[in-house]
Amino acid sequence: MIALAAGEIQNPPRTISRVARMIFYRLVGFYIVGALAVGIICSSRDEMLISATADGSSGTAASPWVIGIQNLGIGFLPHFINALILVSGLSCGNAYLFASSNSAMEVFFWFVDLTTTAFIALYSFMLLAYIGFYHARKAQGLTDEPLYYVAPYTPYTPIMALALGYTAILFVAFDVFSLFSLRGFITSYFAVGFTAVIYLVGKIKYWREGRGVVNPENADLITGKAEIDEECRQWEEGGIEEVEKARLAEMNWARRTWERMW
């Protein structure tokens, strides 16, 4: 998502590096700490949780958070969580309005399957482009010093992420084969075939123009850089760093920490 928004954000060198580094803290805070917390307040062998799962209960009835809070005897928090879920559900009104009939619901889930695989394919090609960019820099003798941000452990982490992306695409609809569904197969793997066709058409066009596969030593890494550097210079000379530091200095430490996380 950072790469997709990179062309529309203010002062990309500063913003991209800041947001990319903050992702680590967000993952730790929201996922790892969250998983640890729910494991502490609700056991996986809790009778209420097992019963709710066996009965196929949905919503807060099967939520380990709500069950854990009830076990702790905190009466108002389950209702508070229900209220939050209700408010969040209002934002899904358009989707449920679209899915108000059985046929619309079917079409809705078709689009869900199509876009899921398409997004994975999109991110996989972005990783492939990044790996190509890395090899082009190395082939042309460019160092990492001019870059504002470099992914940790490059190129190993992008290669691992690319392998995971291809694996996810391959097994995204493994359940379709247990009880074969033509609809499920087409919607889950259509993006794979479509992406392959578009890639081949593009390569054929390049080959006919005599370009073919780009040699890393001859890859163009300069076009457009002067315009971006000029835009960033205007941001920096406009005092964006000083304004941001002054804004943070007026806050207390808790608010300042929160602002830096986002």
PyMOL commands that set and color helices and strands:
alter all, ss='L'
color gray80, all
select helices_A, chain A and resi 2-8+12-41+47-54+59-62+64-71+76-90+93-98+102-139+156-171+174-176+182-208+216-218+225-237+240-249+253-261
alter helices_A, ss='H'
color red, helices_A
deselect
rebuild
show_as cartoon
